[in-house]
Amino acid sequence: MKNQLLDVLIIGGGPAGLNAALMLGRARKHVVVIDDSRARNAVTRETHGFLTRDGVSPSEFRRIAKAEINAYPSVSFVTDTAISVTGTDGDFQVTTAGGNTFASRKLLFAIGMKDQPLGIPGLAEVYGKSAYVCPYCDGWELRDQPLVILHKGADLMHFAPLISGWTSQLTVCTNGPDELTDAQREEIRGHQIPIFESPIRSIDSLDGIVRQVVLEDGTAISCRGIFFKPELVTGSDLPREIGCDITDAGTIVVDEFGKTSVPGVYSAGDAASRMQQAIAAAAMGAFTAAAMNNELNLEAWKRNG
Ligand SMILES: Cc1cc2nc3c(=O)[nH]c(=O)nc-3n(C[C@H](O)[C@H](O)[C@H](O)COP(=O)(O)OP(=O)(O)OC[C@H]3O[C@@H](n4cnc5c(N)ncnc54)[C@H](O)[C@@H]3O)c2cc1C
């Protein structure tokens, strides 16, 4: 399929890409959203903290969003994977795994982030059901429960105090050397939070609900939930391949308008932010779309003047 020159091709149809599509559709721009349904939160049953949608399932969120966007006929959706980008600002070409080719004036990467392999036996079974990454998203459901924080290093000095806001029953498992200074270790232990460095042998669970974390030294830590920080990379390698600068945290470098280091290429949502929450991604999609629309309108104004 070879389409007309689009105004914006959005790669990624999560909260960021969908809110951008809504804004651009209302601004009468010709837009295609390509998405291959690998949302990072697909492992979860509920999305929390999105005003008017608290507790909605990730799939229902997308269904409602698409139903609303369908009111704007200049936006269409394609289920496919974008695999290559060529061209420059004003005339990008994107090809997909399904054999489609799209030409577009501007590109928006709303590709989210994806987890690197989790590595610990049993963690995949509980991920999104009782093991989570963000206490703002899922801490309320685990309030006052015995929880394990699975993390190590100086970042624990942020993570442990944060999660202590939801429960006082905390244990830290570092799955190897804790990489803390003596003072940091003492500070955590001073809050009656034990630290275990023994490698984790397995995470035992029933129907996705963690029962215990079993260590190589034989210790079994009974708990009802886990918070951890998986390693993340952008949802697609395409931004890096076309020369977008990437931060040390693995996100795409953008300015306050969502512009990447490549002219005509924008990014929004988890892929371009450290605040990785659905409502923050949607908001970033909205204001990035507004910036893109401004640029498109100015360019058209000059072309037609
Ligand atoms: C376990 C877990 C629980 C969470 N719970 C919550 C919660 O309760 N509340 C909350 O606010 N947030 C929650 N989050 C965070 C939330 O999922 C993200 O902040 C949000 O999904 C980010 O939206 P996004 O649009 O940036 O990316 P995503 O929702 O990840 O969407 C990106 C999309 O891009 C697509 N994509 C990537 N590359 C390509 C390509 N090359 N071609 C085509 N499509 C592509 C992917 O398939 C995906 O559909 C949770 C995250 C996790 C991991």
The ligand as a MOL file (V3000), in Angstrom:
LIG
                    3D

  0  0  0     0  0            999 V3000
M  V30 BEGIN CTAB
M  V30 COUNTS 53 58 0 0 0
M  V30 BEGIN ATOM
M  V30 1 C 3.5410 -3.5110 34.8670 0
M  V30 2 C 3.1710 -2.0980 34.5000 0
M  V30 3 C 2.0510 -1.5170 35.0890 0
M  V30 4 C 1.7320 -0.2030 34.7860 0
M  V30 5 N 0.6300 0.3350 35.3920 0
M  V30 6 C 0.3270 1.6200 35.1360 0
M  V30 7 C -0.7900 2.2130 35.8000 0
M  V30 8 O -1.4870 1.5810 36.5740 0
M  V30 9 N -1.0360 3.5380 35.5370 0
M  V30 10 C -0.2530 4.2710 34.6780 0
M  V30 11 O -0.5210 5.4560 34.4910 0
M  V30 12 N 0.7800 3.7030 34.0370 0
M  V30 13 C 1.0990 2.4120 34.2450 0
M  V30 14 N 2.1740 1.8470 33.6340 0
M  V30 15 C 2.9640 2.6950 32.7170 0
M  V30 16 C 2.2250 2.8120 31.3720 0
M  V30 17 O 2.0530 1.5280 30.8320 0
M  V30 18 C 3.0470 3.6620 30.4300 0
M  V30 19 O 3.4220 4.8850 31.0270 0
M  V30 20 C 2.2480 4.0010 29.1620 0
M  V30 21 O 1.7700 2.8210 28.5470 0
M  V30 22 C 3.1360 4.7700 28.1990 0
M  V30 23 O 2.4280 5.0610 27.0400 0
M  V30 24 P 3.1820 5.2080 25.6530 0
M  V30 25 O 2.1290 5.5700 24.6790 0
M  V30 26 O 4.3580 6.0810 25.7930 0
M  V30 27 O 3.7740 3.7430 25.3400 0
M  V30 28 P 3.0470 2.3290 25.2430 0
M  V30 29 O 1.7370 2.3190 25.9350 0
M  V30 30 O 4.0510 1.3200 25.6740 0
M  V30 31 O 2.7550 2.1750 23.6840 0
M  V30 32 C 3.8040 2.1050 22.7560 0
M  V30 33 C 3.2710 1.3720 21.5290 0
M  V30 34 O 4.2240 1.5070 20.4710 0
M  V30 35 C 4.1920 0.3150 19.7130 0
M  V30 36 N 5.4300 0.2300 18.9340 0
M  V30 37 C 6.7130 0.3160 19.3370 0
M  V30 38 N 7.5410 0.1960 18.2950 0
M  V30 39 C 6.7620 0.0570 17.1980 0
M  V30 40 C 7.0430 -0.1190 15.8230 0
M  V30 41 N 8.2970 -0.1470 15.3480 0
M  V30 42 N 6.0030 -0.2710 14.9560 0
M  V30 43 C 4.7240 -0.2410 15.4180 0
M  V30 44 N 4.3950 -0.0770 16.7210 0
M  V30 45 C 5.4130 0.0650 17.5900 0
M  V30 46 C 4.0560 -0.7900 20.7870 0
M  V30 47 O 3.5170 -1.9730 20.2370 0
M  V30 48 C 3.0780 -0.1330 21.7540 0
M  V30 49 O 1.7530 -0.4860 21.4630 0
M  V30 50 C 2.5200 0.5350 33.8900 0
M  V30 51 C 3.6270 -0.0550 33.2770 0
M  V30 52 C 3.9630 -1.3580 33.5960 0
M  V30 53 C 5.1700 -1.9780 32.9470 0
M  V30 END ATOM
M  V30 BEGIN BOND
M  V30 1 1 1 2
M  V30 2 1 2 3
M  V30 3 2 2 52
M  V30 4 2 3 4
M  V30 5 1 4 5
M  V30 6 1 4 50
M  V30 7 2 5 6
M  V30 8 1 6 7
M  V30 9 1 6 13
M  V30 10 2 7 8
M  V30 11 1 7 9
M  V30 12 1 9 10
M  V30 13 2 10 11
M  V30 14 1 10 12
M  V30 15 2 12 13
M  V30 16 1 13 14
M  V30 17 1 14 15
M  V30 18 1 14 50
M  V30 19 1 15 16
M  V30 20 1 16 17
M  V30 21 1 16 18
M  V30 22 1 18 19
M  V30 23 1 18 20
M  V30 24 1 20 21
M  V30 25 1 20 22
M  V30 26 1 22 23
M  V30 27 1 23 24
M  V30 28 2 24 25
M  V30 29 1 24 26
M  V30 30 1 24 27
M  V30 31 1 27 28
M  V30 32 2 28 29
M  V30 33 1 28 30
M  V30 34 1 28 31
M  V30 35 1 31 32
M  V30 36 1 32 33
M  V30 37 1 33 34
M  V30 38 1 33 48
M  V30 39 1 34 35
M  V30 40 1 35 36
M  V30 41 1 35 46
M  V30 42 1 36 37
M  V30 43 1 36 45
M  V30 44 2 37 38
M  V30 45 1 38 39
M  V30 46 1 39 40
M  V30 47 2 39 45
M  V30 48 1 40 41
M  V30 49 2 40 42
M  V30 50 1 42 43
M  V30 51 2 43 44
M  V30 52 1 44 45
M  V30 53 1 46 47
M  V30 54 1 46 48
M  V30 55 1 48 49
M  V30 56 2 50 51
M  V30 57 1 51 52
M  V30 58 1 52 53
M  V30 END BOND
M  V30 END CTAB
M  END
